[in-house]
Amino acid sequence: MAASLVFRLHNRGPELVREVLLERGWEEYDEKEQEEEDWNLYWRGSAFCKSEYHNLLPWQRLNHHPKTAGITRKDCLARNLRRMKATFGSALYDFSPIAFILPNDYTRFLDEYNKLRLTRGPSVYWICKPVDLSRGRGIFIFEDIKDLVYDCSVIVQRYISSPLLISGYKFDLRIYVCVKSFHPLTVYIHQEGLVRFATEKYSLSSLKNLYAHLTNTSINKFGPFYKTQKERVGQGCKWTLSKFRHFLHSQDINQLLLWQRINNIVTLTLLTIAPSVPSCPNCVELFGFDILIDVKFKPWLLEVNYSPALTLDCQADVTVKKSLISDLIDLMNYTSTDRLRERAYQKHGHKQPCLHADQPSHVPIPVLPKAKQSKFQKKTRSIQSSQTQALPLIKTLHWSEKINRRRTRHHEQPAASWKLPSIYRYIQLFIIPLEGTTAVNGQHVPPLRVGDFIRTFPFNTATLEASQHKLDVKIIIQELHKLTAQLADWRSEEEEEDVEGEEDFDSLLWGQKDPPLLRQYFKP
């Protein structure tokens, strides 16, 4: 019998993931009743250990790629952006304020501080953040170096003192980014996101008032004005990105260019770590990029969040996050064969594994009917189709042998090694492409859109080819330059017309309510 898809949550959370998956017909993993390998998705807020990547089986997914702390820890992000600035020029990586990691960079910071005091006077502001804390903890803003006091590793950055305001309130954008794969690099950005407001009016005369300078919900929901009506902002401290789009319509700006610059920040930031992240095809990663827009409508990267919060504090959270998780599950590309775990076959008396080497390569695997009162089917959705599905040649050991060998390999693996072995060492797994996948020059092109996730990379044939095998960062940067320059020159009164040349490769321009096709604006 076909089993339900099974999810496993670390420390029983987050509740939103449980709710969405149960509504989709999944079953929650029960370690007392189910075997260790009998799950399809393992979700946790913290990082997985090396052995969990080594031990992945073909039907299993993890919600984190390995070694992504290079952008999610504030000090690592600062180092990587500094390295990319030195390699590709400060003009390209000018979307992050100058940063110093203290105490190591204290002398460099002191030199910069004194230089700016001489050239610009005392009106230069700095923000200090602990490198490994989240939710606004330990953050303070200062103008005079005598107020810089810290007892742990911190990052000190130039404070963006002229942010764009709405009714006098500071805000930033939480942009949700899914990295489907680092090899080849495949990136999706969700159409919905959050606009997070401070709950007191912005003023540089009160640097210690965190309710005026920080936008973290974990801080502002305890502020005295959180529930009051705040002019155009309204009650609470959040909008959806859709509401922010309505605000932009009243501003005389090139909206396509603004969204593309935010998109560029995402891509250029991911390029800092993409070559060094080990390949792990059965993983996805959901990042939360925090973007501040200044008074000149220039977007700035504040930080990248690992496991962005999925709590529901207000209606904006419900609107955004529930569909976000549902779309993320669709991006994981589960198929009917993922239900056919070894345990399901054993429970119903099947002696052969679901994919066995003795079967001819053309033997179809049926989508099995729903079982009554099976513990695997407690909350499952009805199977939509009873059609058969032919699989290509698959060479494998019996799963029990694979699991035993896998455990043996794990114990023999040197602890210091970070090279991840292929999870397909004993099985040449056929991964069914996402619906909508096409091919260009023999290379698979991920679908344009999955739910409200818009594919933003690769965005044309050149970036597709540059992301295969060894990542060609220079080519990717050149293509980003060309696209951004053409959007900067575009005017709304110009007639939109399709550009010939890349007929097999469609992309959408993320950000707009109805994302237009890239070929309407981009000449390769």
VEXDREN-2710 file (C-alpha; in Angstrom, 1 decimal):
% VEXDREN-2710
k/r/px/py/pz
1/MET/0.0/0.0/0.0
2/ALA/1.1/3.5/-0.6
3/ALA/1.9/5.4/2.6
4/SER/1.3/9.0/3.4
5/LEU/4.2/11.4/3.1
6/VAL/5.7/11.7/6.6
7/PHE/7.2/14.9/8.1
8/ARG/9.5/15.1/11.1
9/LEU/9.8/18.3/13.2
10/HIS/12.7/19.0/15.5
11/ASN/11.5/19.9/19.0
12/ARG/7.9/19.8/17.9
13/GLY/8.0/23.0/15.8
14/PRO/7.3/25.2/14.0
15/GLU/3.5/24.8/14.4
16/LEU/2.8/26.5/11.1
17/VAL/4.7/23.8/9.2
18/ARG/2.8/21.1/11.0
19/GLU/-0.5/22.8/10.2
20/VAL/0.2/23.2/6.5
21/LEU/1.5/19.6/6.1
22/LEU/-1.4/18.0/7.9
23/GLU/-3.8/20.0/5.8
24/ARG/-2.0/18.6/2.7
25/GLY/-2.6/15.0/3.9
26/TRP/0.8/14.4/5.4
27/GLU/1.4/12.3/8.6
28/GLU/3.6/13.4/11.5
29/TYR/6.6/11.1/12.3
30/ASP/6.2/9.0/15.5
31/GLU/9.5/7.6/16.7
32/LYS/7.7/5.1/18.9
33/GLU/5.8/3.5/16.0
34/GLN/8.0/4.2/12.9
35/GLU/11.4/3.2/11.9
36/GLU/14.3/5.7/11.9
37/GLU/14.3/6.1/8.1
38/ASP/10.5/6.3/7.7
39/TRP/10.1/10.0/6.9
40/ASN/10.1/12.2/3.8
41/LEU/10.9/15.7/5.3
42/TYR/12.9/16.6/8.3
43/TRP/12.5/20.2/9.4
44/ARG/14.4/22.0/12.0
45/GLY/15.3/25.5/12.9
46/SER/19.0/24.8/13.7
47/ALA/21.6/23.3/11.5
48/PHE/21.8/19.5/10.7
49/CYS/24.9/17.6/11.6
50/LYS/27.2/16.1/9.0
51/SER/25.9/12.6/9.5
52/GLU/22.4/13.6/8.7
53/TYR/23.5/14.8/5.3
54/HIS/25.6/11.6/4.8
55/ASN/22.7/9.4/5.7
56/LEU/20.1/10.9/3.4
57/LEU/18.0/8.4/1.5
58/PRO/16.4/9.1/-1.9
59/TRP/12.9/9.8/-0.6
60/GLN/14.1/12.2/2.1
61/ARG/14.5/16.0/2.1
62/LEU/16.1/18.4/4.6
63/ASN/15.1/22.1/5.0
64/HIS/18.8/23.3/5.1
65/HIS/21.7/23.1/2.8
66/PRO/25.1/22.5/4.6
67/LYS/27.5/25.3/5.2
68/THR/25.3/28.4/4.6
69/ALA/26.5/30.2/7.8
70/GLY/28.7/32.2/5.4
71/ILE/25.8/34.6/4.9
72/THR/23.6/34.0/7.9
73/ARG/26.1/34.9/10.6
74/LYS/26.7/38.6/10.6
75/ASP/30.5/38.4/10.9
76/CYS/30.8/35.7/8.2
77/LEU/28.5/37.8/5.9
78/ALA/30.7/40.9/6.5
79/ARG/33.9/38.9/5.6
80/ASN/32.4/37.4/2.5
81/LEU/31.1/40.7/1.2
82/ARG/34.4/42.3/1.9
83/ARG/36.2/39.6/-0.1
84/MET/33.8/40.0/-3.0
85/LYS/34.3/43.8/-3.0
86/ALA/38.0/43.2/-3.2
87/THR/37.6/40.8/-6.1
88/PHE/34.9/42.4/-8.2
89/GLY/35.0/46.0/-7.0
90/SER/33.2/48.1/-4.4
91/ALA/30.8/49.6/-6.9
92/LEU/29.2/46.2/-7.5
93/TYR/29.0/45.2/-3.8
94/ASP/27.9/48.7/-2.6
95/PHE/24.6/47.4/-1.1
96/SER/25.9/46.7/2.4
97/PRO/27.2/49.5/4.7
98/ILE/30.9/49.4/5.7
99/ALA/31.3/46.9/8.5
100/PHE/33.9/46.0/11.1
101/ILE/34.1/42.9/13.2
102/LEU/35.2/43.7/16.8
103/PRO/37.5/43.2/18.6
104/ASN/39.7/42.0/15.6
105/ASP/38.9/45.1/13.4
106/TYR/39.0/47.6/16.2
107/THR/42.0/49.5/14.8
108/ARG/40.5/49.6/11.3
109/PHE/37.3/50.9/12.8
110/LEU/39.0/53.5/14.8
111/ASP/40.8/54.8/11.7
112/GLU/37.5/55.0/9.8
113/TYR/35.7/56.7/12.7
114/ASN/38.4/59.4/13.1
115/LYS/38.5/60.0/9.3
116/LEU/34.7/60.5/9.1
117/ARG/34.7/62.8/12.2
118/LEU/37.3/65.0/10.5
119/THR/35.5/65.1/7.1
120/ARG/31.9/65.0/8.0
121/GLY/31.8/66.2/11.6
122/PRO/30.0/64.4/14.5
123/SER/26.8/63.5/12.5
124/VAL/27.9/60.0/11.5
125/TYR/26.0/57.2/13.2
126/TRP/26.9/53.6/13.8
127/ILE/25.0/50.5/14.7
128/CYS/26.4/47.6/16.9
129/LYS/25.1/44.0/16.7
130/PRO/26.2/40.8/18.4
131/VAL/27.4/38.5/15.6
132/ASP/25.4/35.4/16.6
133/LEU/22.1/36.8/18.1
134/SER/18.8/37.4/16.3
135/ARG/15.5/39.2/16.9
136/GLY/17.1/42.5/17.6
137/ARG/18.8/41.3/20.8
138/GLY/21.8/43.3/22.0
139/ILE/21.6/45.9/19.2
140/PHE/22.3/49.6/19.9
141/ILE/23.0/52.8/17.9
142/PHE/25.7/55.3/18.8
143/GLU/27.4/58.5/17.6
144/ASP/30.3/58.9/20.0
145/ILE/32.8/56.1/20.3
146/LYS/32.7/56.4/24.1
147/ASP/29.3/54.8/23.9
148/LEU/30.7/51.7/22.2
149/VAL/30.7/49.1/24.9
150/TYR/30.6/45.3/24.2
151/ASP/31.5/42.1/25.9
152/CYS/31.3/39.6/23.0
153/SER/32.1/39.5/19.3
154/VAL/30.1/42.2/17.5
155/ILE/29.8/43.8/14.1
156/VAL/29.8/47.6/13.9
157/GLN/28.3/49.2/10.7
158/ARG/27.6/52.6/9.4
159/TYR/24.0/53.3/10.3
160/ILE/21.8/54.3/7.4
161/SER/20.5/57.5/8.9
162/SER/18.2/58.6/6.0
163/PRO/15.8/55.7/5.5
164/LEU/12.6/56.0/3.5
165/LEU/9.8/56.6/5.9
166/ILE/6.0/56.0/5.7
167/SER/4.1/58.5/7.8
168/GLY/7.3/59.2/9.6
169/TYR/7.9/55.5/10.6
170/LYS/11.0/53.5/9.6
171/PHE/10.5/50.1/8.0
172/ASP/12.3/47.3/6.2
173/LEU/11.3/44.5/3.9
174/ARG/11.5/40.8/4.7
175/ILE/12.1/39.0/1.4
176/TYR/11.7/35.2/1.3
177/VAL/14.3/33.4/-0.8
178/CYS/14.4/29.7/-1.6
179/VAL/17.6/28.2/-2.8
180/LYS/16.4/25.0/-4.5
181/SER/20.0/24.0/-5.4
182/PHE/23.5/25.4/-5.1
183/HIS/24.8/23.0/-7.8
184/PRO/23.6/24.2/-10.2
185/LEU/22.5/27.4/-8.5
186/THR/18.7/27.7/-8.6
187/VAL/17.0/30.5/-6.8
188/TYR/13.3/31.5/-6.3
189/ILE/12.0/34.6/-4.6
190/HIS/8.4/34.7/-3.2
191/GLN/6.0/37.3/-4.5
192/GLU/4.7/37.9/-1.0
193/GLY/6.8/39.1/1.9
194/LEU/6.5/41.4/4.9
195/VAL/7.0/45.1/5.5
196/ARG/8.1/45.5/9.2
197/PHE/7.7/48.9/10.9
198/ALA/9.1/50.5/13.9
199/THR/6.2/51.6/16.2
200/GLU/7.4/55.1/17.1
201/LYS/8.3/57.9/14.7
202/TYR/11.9/58.0/13.5
203/SER/14.2/60.6/15.1
204/LEU/18.0/60.8/15.3
205/SER/17.6/62.8/18.5
206/SER/16.7/59.6/20.4
207/LEU/19.2/56.9/19.5
208/LYS/18.3/54.8/22.5
209/ASN/14.7/54.5/21.5
210/LEU/14.7/51.1/19.9
211/TYR/10.9/51.4/19.0
212/ALA/11.9/54.2/16.6
213/HIS/15.0/52.6/15.1
214/LEU/14.5/48.8/15.0
215/THR/11.9/47.0/13.0
216/ASN/12.1/43.6/14.7
217/THR/8.6/42.4/15.5
218/SER/9.9/40.6/18.6
219/ILE/10.8/44.1/20.0
220/ASN/8.0/46.2/18.6
221/LYS/5.1/44.0/19.7
222/PHE/5.9/45.0/23.2
223/GLY/6.0/48.7/22.4
224/PRO/3.5/51.1/23.9
225/PHE/2.1/52.1/20.5
226/TYR/1.9/48.6/18.9
227/LYS/-1.9/48.4/19.0
228/THR/-2.6/52.1/18.3
229/GLN/-3.6/53.5/14.9
230/LYS/-0.4/55.0/13.4
231/GLU/-1.6/57.1/10.5
232/ARG/-1.0/55.3/7.2
233/VAL/0.8/52.4/8.9
234/GLY/-2.3/51.4/10.9
235/GLN/-2.3/49.1/13.9
236/GLY/0.5/46.6/14.7
237/CYS/3.8/46.8/12.8
238/LYS/3.4/44.8/9.6
239/TRP/2.2/45.1/6.1
240/THR/2.2/42.5/3.3
241/LEU/4.5/43.2/0.3
242/SER/1.3/43.6/-1.8
243/LYS/0.3/46.6/0.4
244/PHE/3.7/48.0/-0.1
245/ARG/3.3/47.8/-3.9
246/HIS/0.2/50.0/-3.6
247/PHE/2.4/52.5/-1.7
248/LEU/5.0/52.5/-4.4
249/HIS/2.4/53.4/-7.0
250/SER/2.2/56.8/-5.4
251/GLN/5.9/57.3/-5.7
252/ASP/7.6/58.6/-8.9
253/ILE/10.1/55.9/-9.3
254/ASN/11.1/53.1/-11.7
255/GLN/9.5/50.2/-9.8
256/LEU/11.0/47.5/-12.1
257/LEU/14.5/48.8/-11.4
258/LEU/13.9/48.9/-7.6
259/TRP/12.8/45.3/-7.5
260/GLN/15.6/44.2/-9.8
261/ARG/18.2/45.9/-7.5
262/ILE/16.7/43.9/-4.6
263/ASN/16.9/40.8/-6.8
264/ASN/20.6/41.6/-7.5
265/ILE/21.3/41.9/-3.8
266/VAL/19.9/38.4/-3.3
267/THR/21.9/36.9/-6.2
268/LEU/25.2/38.7/-5.5
269/THR/25.0/37.6/-1.8
270/LEU/24.3/34.0/-2.7
271/LEU/27.3/34.1/-5.1
272/THR/29.6/34.7/-2.1
273/ILE/29.0/31.2/-0.8
274/ALA/27.6/29.2/-3.7
275/PRO/31.0/27.7/-4.9
276/SER/31.8/26.5/-1.4
277/VAL/28.5/24.9/-0.4
278/PRO/28.6/21.1/-0.8
279/SER/26.2/19.6/-3.3
280/CYS/23.2/18.0/-1.6
281/PRO/20.3/17.6/-4.1
282/ASN/17.7/16.6/-1.5
283/CYS/17.9/19.9/0.4
284/VAL/16.2/23.2/0.1
285/GLU/16.9/26.4/2.0
286/LEU/14.5/29.2/2.9
287/PHE/16.3/32.5/3.7
288/GLY/14.9/35.7/5.0
289/PHE/16.7/38.7/3.4
290/ASP/16.1/41.9/5.3
291/ILE/16.3/44.9/3.0
292/LEU/16.2/48.6/3.9
293/ILE/15.3/51.3/1.4
294/ASP/16.8/54.7/1.9
295/VAL/15.3/58.1/1.0
296/LYS/16.8/57.9/-2.5
297/PHE/15.1/54.5/-3.1
298/LYS/18.4/52.6/-2.9
299/PRO/18.0/49.2/-1.3
300/TRP/20.5/48.0/1.3
301/LEU/21.1/44.5/2.7
302/LEU/20.8/44.5/6.5
303/GLU/21.2/40.7/7.1
304/VAL/20.3/37.3/6.0
305/ASN/18.2/35.2/8.3
306/TYR/18.7/31.4/8.8
307/SER/15.3/29.8/9.5
308/PRO/13.2/33.0/9.3
309/ALA/10.5/33.2/12.0
310/LEU/7.2/31.3/11.1
311/THR/5.2/32.5/14.1
312/LEU/1.8/34.1/13.4
313/ASP/1.6/37.4/15.2
314/CYS/-1.0/39.2/13.0
315/GLN/-3.1/38.8/9.9
316/ALA/-0.2/39.8/7.6
317/ASP/1.7/36.9/9.0
318/VAL/-1.2/34.5/8.3
319/THR/-1.6/35.9/4.7
320/VAL/2.1/35.6/3.9
321/LYS/3.5/32.7/5.7
322/LYS/0.9/30.0/5.2
323/SER/1.1/30.2/1.4
324/LEU/4.9/30.6/1.7
325/ILE/5.2/27.2/3.3
326/SER/2.7/25.5/1.0
327/ASP/4.6/26.8/-2.0
328/LEU/7.9/25.7/-0.5
329/ILE/6.6/22.1/-0.2
330/ASP/5.6/22.2/-3.8
331/LEU/9.1/23.3/-4.7
332/MET/10.5/20.2/-3.0
333/ASN/9.0/18.2/-5.8
334/TYR/7.6/15.2/-4.0
335/THR/6.1/12.5/-6.3
336/SER/4.0/9.3/-5.7
337/THR/7.2/7.2/-5.6
338/ASP/8.3/9.1/-2.4
339/ARG/5.4/7.4/-0.6
340/LEU/6.7/3.9/-1.3
341/ARG/9.2/3.8/1.5
342/GLU/10.6/0.4/2.6
343/ARG/8.6/0.4/5.8
344/ALA/5.3/0.6/3.9
345/TYR/6.2/-2.4/1.8
346/GLN/7.3/-4.5/4.8
347/LYS/4.1/-3.7/6.7
348/HIS/2.0/-5.1/3.9
349/GLY/4.1/-8.2/3.3
350/HIS/6.1/-7.1/0.3
351/LYS/9.5/-8.8/0.2
352/GLN/11.1/-6.8/-2.6
353/PRO/12.2/-3.2/-2.2
354/CYS/10.1/-0.5/-4.0
355/LEU/13.0/0.0/-6.5
356/HIS/14.8/-3.3/-7.1
357/ALA/17.7/-4.1/-9.5
358/ASP/16.1/-7.3/-10.6
359/GLN/13.2/-5.4/-12.2
360/PRO/13.5/-4.4/-15.8
361/SER/14.0/-0.7/-16.3
362/HIS/10.7/-0.3/-18.1
363/VAL/8.5/-1.9/-15.5
364/PRO/5.9/0.7/-14.5
365/ILE/5.4/1.5/-10.8
366/PRO/1.7/2.0/-10.1
367/VAL/0.3/4.7/-7.9
368/LEU/-1.3/2.5/-5.3
369/PRO/-4.8/3.1/-4.0
370/LYS/-5.5/4.5/-0.6
371/ALA/-5.7/2.0/2.2
372/LYS/-8.5/2.1/4.8
373/GLN/-7.5/2.6/8.4
374/SER/-3.8/2.3/7.6
375/LYS/-1.6/4.2/10.0
376/PHE/0.2/5.6/7.0
377/GLN/-3.1/7.1/5.7
378/LYS/-4.5/8.8/8.7
379/LYS/-4.8/12.3/7.1
380/THR/-3.8/11.7/3.5
381/ARG/-5.3/13.4/0.5
382/SER/-6.9/11.2/-2.1
383/ILE/-4.6/10.1/-4.9
384/GLN/-5.5/12.1/-7.9
385/SER/-4.4/9.6/-10.6
386/SER/-4.1/5.8/-10.9
387/GLN/-1.9/6.1/-14.0
388/THR/1.3/4.2/-14.1
389/GLN/4.7/5.8/-14.3
390/ALA/7.7/4.3/-16.1
391/LEU/11.1/4.7/-14.6
392/PRO/14.4/4.6/-16.3
393/LEU/17.2/2.1/-15.5
394/ILE/17.9/2.1/-11.8
395/LYS/20.6/0.1/-10.3
396/THR/20.4/-0.4/-6.6
397/LEU/21.0/-2.7/-3.7
398/HIS/18.1/-3.8/-1.5
399/TRP/17.3/-0.8/0.8
400/SER/18.2/-2.8/3.9
401/GLU/21.6/-3.5/2.5
402/LYS/22.0/0.2/1.5
403/ILE/21.1/1.3/5.0
404/ASN/23.5/-1.1/6.6
405/ARG/26.3/-0.1/4.3
406/ARG/25.4/3.6/4.8
407/ARG/25.8/3.2/8.6
408/THR/29.1/1.4/8.2
409/ARG/30.4/4.2/5.9
410/HIS/29.2/6.8/8.4
411/HIS/31.2/5.2/11.3
412/GLU/34.3/4.9/9.1
413/GLN/34.1/8.5/7.8
414/PRO/36.8/10.7/9.3
415/ALA/35.2/13.3/11.5
416/ALA/37.2/16.2/10.0
417/SER/36.0/15.5/6.4
418/TRP/33.5/17.9/5.0
419/LYS/33.2/16.5/1.5
420/LEU/29.7/15.0/1.2
421/PRO/29.5/11.7/-0.6
422/SER/26.7/11.4/-3.2
423/ILE/23.6/10.1/-1.7
424/TYR/23.2/8.2/-5.0
425/ARG/26.4/6.1/-4.5
426/TYR/24.4/2.9/-4.5
427/ILE/21.4/4.1/-6.5
428/GLN/21.2/6.2/-9.6
429/LEU/18.1/8.0/-8.6
430/PHE/15.7/9.4/-11.2
431/ILE/14.4/12.7/-9.9
432/ILE/11.2/13.7/-11.8
433/PRO/11.6/17.3/-12.8
434/LEU/9.2/19.9/-11.5
435/GLU/6.1/20.5/-13.6
436/GLY/7.0/23.1/-16.2
437/THR/10.6/22.1/-16.5
438/THR/12.0/22.6/-20.0
439/ALA/15.4/22.0/-21.6
440/VAL/17.8/24.4/-23.3
441/ASN/20.9/22.9/-25.0
442/GLY/20.3/19.7/-23.2
443/GLN/20.2/21.4/-19.8
444/HIS/17.1/21.4/-17.6
445/VAL/15.5/24.8/-17.0
446/PRO/13.6/25.0/-13.7
447/PRO/10.0/26.2/-14.1
448/LEU/9.3/29.9/-14.2
449/ARG/7.0/29.9/-11.2
450/VAL/5.9/27.5/-8.5
451/GLY/2.9/29.0/-6.6
452/ASP/4.1/32.5/-5.8
453/PHE/7.8/31.6/-6.0
454/ILE/9.3/33.2/-9.0
455/ARG/12.6/31.8/-10.5
456/THR/15.1/34.6/-10.4
457/PHE/18.2/32.6/-11.2
458/PRO/19.2/31.4/-13.7
459/PHE/17.3/34.1/-15.7
460/ASN/18.7/33.5/-19.2
461/THR/20.7/31.0/-21.3
462/ALA/24.0/32.7/-20.3
463/THR/23.4/32.4/-16.6
464/LEU/22.1/28.8/-17.0
465/GLU/25.3/27.8/-18.7
466/ALA/27.4/29.8/-16.2
467/SER/25.9/27.9/-13.3
468/GLN/26.5/24.4/-14.6
469/HIS/29.6/22.5/-13.4
470/LYS/31.9/25.2/-12.1
471/LEU/30.1/28.4/-11.3
472/ASP/31.3/31.3/-13.5
473/VAL/30.7/34.3/-11.3
474/LYS/32.2/36.8/-13.8
475/ILE/29.7/35.8/-16.5
476/ILE/26.8/36.0/-14.1
477/ILE/27.8/39.5/-12.9
478/GLN/28.1/40.6/-16.5
479/GLU/24.6/39.4/-17.2
480/LEU/23.2/41.1/-14.1
481/HIS/24.9/44.4/-15.2
482/LYS/23.3/44.2/-18.7
483/LEU/19.8/43.5/-17.3
484/THR/20.0/46.2/-14.7
485/ALA/21.3/48.8/-17.1
486/GLN/18.4/48.0/-19.6
487/LEU/15.8/48.3/-16.8
488/ALA/17.3/51.6/-15.7
489/ASP/16.9/53.0/-19.2
490/TRP/13.4/51.6/-19.7
491/ARG/10.4/54.0/-19.5
492/SER/6.8/53.1/-18.8
493/GLU/5.6/54.9/-21.9
494/GLU/7.8/52.6/-24.1
495/GLU/5.9/49.9/-26.0
496/GLU/6.5/46.5/-24.5
497/GLU/7.5/44.0/-27.2
498/ASP/9.0/40.6/-27.1
499/VAL/12.7/40.5/-28.0
500/GLU/13.8/37.7/-30.3
501/GLY/16.8/35.5/-29.5
502/GLU/16.0/33.4/-26.4
503/GLU/12.7/31.8/-27.3
504/ASP/13.5/28.6/-25.4
505/PHE/14.3/30.4/-22.1
506/ASP/11.6/32.4/-20.4
507/SER/12.0/34.2/-17.1
508/LEU/9.8/36.5/-15.1
509/LEU/10.8/39.8/-13.5
510/TRP/10.2/39.3/-9.8
511/GLY/8.6/42.1/-7.7
512/GLN/5.6/43.4/-9.7
513/LYS/2.1/42.3/-8.8
514/ASP/1.9/40.5/-12.2
515/PRO/5.5/39.7/-13.1
516/PRO/6.2/40.4/-16.7
517/LEU/8.3/38.3/-19.0
518/LEU/12.0/39.2/-18.9
519/ARG/12.2/39.2/-22.7
520/GLN/9.9/42.2/-22.9
521/TYR/12.7/44.3/-21.5
522/PHE/16.0/42.5/-21.9
523/LYS/18.0/42.4/-25.2
524/PRO/20.7/39.7/-24.8
END
